[in-house]
Amino acid sequence: PDVAGNQGTEIPAQTPVMASITPIVANPGATQWEIRVNADTWLQIVDSKGLRTENGIIPAGTIKKYNPEQIAGVTIGNADQVQILRNGQPVDFNAFKQDNVARFKIGSDGNLLAKNATQ
């Protein structure tokens, strides 16, 4: 008996559960996009279905990861303070910046396109 006098009652051990704010990656072998924020930045991400998945201020030091279905259209305020990586390699998006705001779409082949271009 334990100190409370109970006999034979055991509480099964439970594995701790941790919540994650990182987007779920459907296929780890597929193209991965990463956005690294060096200073507070306004970010809008639209997925392949046209739904906004991000829309607001992202604090400095944040790293966001996306699979291709999660990121199709991008608008970044304070774009000079953001780094974009595709499969771990830096992506040059300077051609899509104007007045420190970047606007572009990501084509099905992974190339960046002007927002008014068709995919």
Disulfide bonds with the S-S distance in Angstrom:
none
